[in-house]
Amino acid sequence: MSILCLVDDKQVPLYRVMWVAATPHFCGEEDCLREGYYEVRLEQGESVWANQQERDQMIAKLEAWQGGEEIPEDDDWE
């Protein structure tokens, strides 16, 4: 199992993830580029922004990694 998960165009190491947002970002600012995306908070105050599919994939990989379950290596996970 890879310890990396693709979010946007970045390979994020699972061990750097602090939390994953349950709801999409909404701030109401007219020029906001992140509305509708889910925040994936990383250590040291960094964040990456995921669409719903990437968010769900990140959660699945984190659960499998934490639980020690093997995730099949196929194209659906990358």
N, C-alpha and C positions, 0 to 999 in steps of 0.2 A: 504494500500500500504506500502510495506517495504521501508525504507530509505537506505537499503543496496543493493549493486550490486556486484555480484561475478566477479572478475577480476583475472585471473590466479587461484590461490588458496586462494585468500583473499576476505573477505567481506568488501567492501569499502563503508563507509557512504557517501551518495550523497552530504551532506553539506561540506565535505572536498575537493571536486573536484573544482579546479580552472579553468582548461581547458582540452580539449581532442583534440589530434592531428588529423588533417584532412588527413594527408598523413603518410604512414609508415616510420619508421626510416631508414635512410641510411647514414652511415658515411664512408663506404669504407674500414674500418679497417678489416684486415684479421681475427682477433680473436673476432670480435664483435658478441655478443650473442643476440643482440636486433634488428638486421636488419629484416625488414618485420613486426615488431610489432609496435603498436600505443602507444604513450606515453599518459598516463593519469596523469596530473600534480596535485598533492595534495598540500594543504597548507604546509608551512614551508619548501618548496623546495624538498619535497619528490615526488617520481613518482612510478607508477606501470605500467606494460607493458601488453597490451591487444592484442589478435588476433582480426581479423576484426569482428567476431561475437560478442565478448565481447565489443568491441568499439561501435558497433551499438546498442547493448543492453544498454550500459551506456548512450548514447545520448538519446535514447528513454525514459529511466527512468528519466533522468534529465529534459527533456522537459515536461513529464507528471507531475513530482514533482513541477516544477516551475509554470506550468500552472494550477495546482490544479486538473488535470484530474485523474480519478481513473484508475489504471492498474489492469486488472484481475489477481487474484492470481492463477497461474497455473505453471506447471513444465517448460514451455517454457521460463519463465523469470528468472529461477534460474539455 
